[in-house]
Amino acid sequence: MASSMFFTHCHYYSSPSSFACRLHRQVGPTPLRFFSPAPSRVSPVAAMATESSAKVIDGKSVAKQVRDEITAEVSRMREATGVVPGLAVILVGDRKDSATYVRNKKKACESVGINSLEANLPEDSTEEEVLNYISGYNNDPSVHGILVQLPLPSHMNEQNVLNAVRIEKDVDGFHPLNIGRLAMRGRDPLFVPCTPKGCIELLHRYSVTIKGKRAVVIGRSNIVGMPAALLLQREDATVSIVHSRTSNPEEITRQADIIISAVGQPNMVRGSWIKPGAVIIDVGINPVEDPNSPRGYKLVGDVCFEEAVKVASAVTPVPGGVGPMTIAMLLQNTLISAKRVHSFE
Ligand SMILES: Nc1nc(=O)c2c([nH]1)NC[C@@H]1CN(c3ccc(C(=O)N[C@@H](CCC(=O)O)C(=O)O)cc3)C=[N+]21
């Protein structure tokens, strides 16, 4: 399921544990297993390059910068038009991770002066009830963006629900019409999905050339992998997508100048997968057991960070990489939406 891309629910990743990237016991229930276990040795390439150290791409500080820009634009708009952008978030059920994300989005809205509305529906709500909320927000002129927090409870049809959001308010960019336009040359979507947009924004702000480069996206979810690949292609990269049925993921990934990984497997991408000097954007946010942490777990990416810093030229950390950018892009999309309906430039 697409939404497992964000907060993985993986299982015991048994594997030979040695070297820098020991593989961890993951927290939470079990889904599918991607790929075969990571190699148990560090590649010669990784071993040779131990003296160099990659730049760490600071998503947290770039996100702060973006939020500051949005704050200024929101107040410029409010002063000129009296309109304050509004975001409605619909949360169904009481998944702890979803509740945390929604709380963070709300806080982020407040920090930039965007109005936030929240609908908290019980786990056993009907699809019709969710559709009613969507329709209310669709018709509410104070709402410029609607976000339905994923995953939805399993008794609901995600497609029906996402299709119900007016494309003019689809700040997640998940409506098929927005995705379709993203995929077509000469057309433009009204909104670009937040996480992939945040990845590209990081590359831009770190002056990473995309045009003419080889990019590999690992993972093909509707919410991250697929739109990330489309965006890279629009930026004139030559793009390959590596997924759970790819027979030689390591070999293909090693050809990439730019890697975007969004699979939800802790430390799957090892040093040996990385071309020296590559730039790595790690979208995975995987909880793994950590007895030394007060919460009992810590978050790690899809990429073995300790190995990656020795081979790559730049790499995003987890946490503090793509995650904060996702929320910043949601705020940006909400602002774009409000500006568009009110023809404010
Ligand atoms: N319709 C919908 N749109 C979404 O955009 C969406 C969603 N559903 N469902 C859940 C995922 C998850 N997601 C994240 C946003 C921010 C962080 C984030 O800021 N993480 C921080 C903090 C991590 C922590 O310490 O807990 C970091 O990586 O540094 C993570 C994950 C958006 N999602």
The ligand as an SDF file (V2000), in Angstrom:
LIG
                    3D

 33 36  0  0  0  0  0  0  0  0999 V2000
   -2.3190   12.7320    2.8210 N   0  0  0  0  0  0  0  0  0  0  0  0
   -1.1160   12.6170    3.3860 C   0  0  0  0  0  0  0  0  0  0  0  0
   -0.1340   13.4940    3.0740 N   0  0  0  0  0  0  0  0  0  0  0  0
    1.1090   13.3910    3.6490 C   0  0  0  0  0  0  0  0  0  0  0  0
    2.0020   14.2100    3.3570 O   0  0  0  0  0  0  0  0  0  0  0  0
    1.3390   12.3430    4.6000 C   0  0  0  0  0  0  0  0  0  0  0  0
    0.2900   11.4560    4.8740 C   0  0  0  0  0  0  0  0  0  0  0  0
   -0.9090   11.6000    4.2400 N   0  0  0  0  0  0  0  0  0  0  0  0
    0.4330   10.4430    5.7420 N   0  0  0  0  0  0  0  0  0  0  0  0
    1.6480   10.2810    6.5130 C   0  0  0  0  0  0  0  0  0  0  0  0
    2.8220   10.8510    5.8200 C   0  0  0  0  0  0  0  0  0  0  0  0
    4.0100   11.0950    6.6970 C   0  0  0  0  0  0  0  0  0  0  0  0
    4.4010   12.4700    6.4640 N   0  0  0  0  0  0  0  0  0  0  0  0
    5.4650   13.0640    7.1380 C   0  0  0  0  0  0  0  0  0  0  0  0
    5.5870   14.4210    7.2650 C   0  0  0  0  0  0  0  0  0  0  0  0
    6.6150   14.9920    8.0110 C   0  0  0  0  0  0  0  0  0  0  0  0
    7.5380   14.2210    8.6570 C   0  0  0  0  0  0  0  0  0  0  0  0
    8.5930   14.8690    9.4770 C   0  0  0  0  0  0  0  0  0  0  0  0
    8.6250   16.0820    9.6160 O   0  0  0  0  0  0  0  0  0  0  0  0
    9.5170   14.1320   10.0720 N   0  0  0  0  0  0  0  0  0  0  0  0
   10.5680   14.6990   10.8940 C   0  0  0  0  0  0  0  0  0  0  0  0
   10.4460   14.2940   12.3540 C   0  0  0  0  0  0  0  0  0  0  0  0
   10.4260   12.8300   12.6080 C   0  0  0  0  0  0  0  0  0  0  0  0
   10.1830   12.4920   14.0770 C   0  0  0  0  0  0  0  0  0  0  0  0
   11.1020   12.7450   14.8890 O   0  0  0  0  0  0  0  0  0  0  0  0
    9.0970   11.9750   14.4190 O   0  0  0  0  0  0  0  0  0  0  0  0
   11.9310   14.3630   10.3140 C   0  0  0  0  0  0  0  0  0  0  0  0
   12.0180   13.4840    9.4510 O   0  0  0  0  0  0  0  0  0  0  0  0
   12.8880   15.0090   10.7020 O   0  0  0  0  0  0  0  0  0  0  0  0
    7.4490   12.8650    8.5370 C   0  0  0  0  0  0  0  0  0  0  0  0
    6.4310   12.2910    7.7770 C   0  0  0  0  0  0  0  0  0  0  0  0
    3.4850   13.0470    5.6510 C   0  0  0  0  0  0  0  0  0  0  0  0
    2.5430   12.1710    5.2630 N   0  0  0  0  0  0  0  0  0  0  0  0
  1  2  1  0
  2  3  2  0
  2  8  1  0
  3  4  1  0
  4  5  2  0
  4  6  1  0
  6  7  2  0
  6 33  1  0
  7  8  1  0
  7  9  1  0
  9 10  1  0
 10 11  1  0
 11 12  1  0
 11 33  1  0
 12 13  1  0
 13 14  1  0
 13 32  1  0
 14 15  1  0
 14 31  2  0
 15 16  2  0
 16 17  1  0
 17 18  1  0
 17 30  2  0
 18 19  2  0
 18 20  1  0
 20 21  1  0
 21 22  1  0
 21 27  1  0
 22 23  1  0
 23 24  1  0
 24 25  2  0
 24 26  1  0
 27 28  2  0
 27 29  1  0
 30 31  1  0
 32 33  2  0
M  CHG  1  33   1
M  END
$$$$
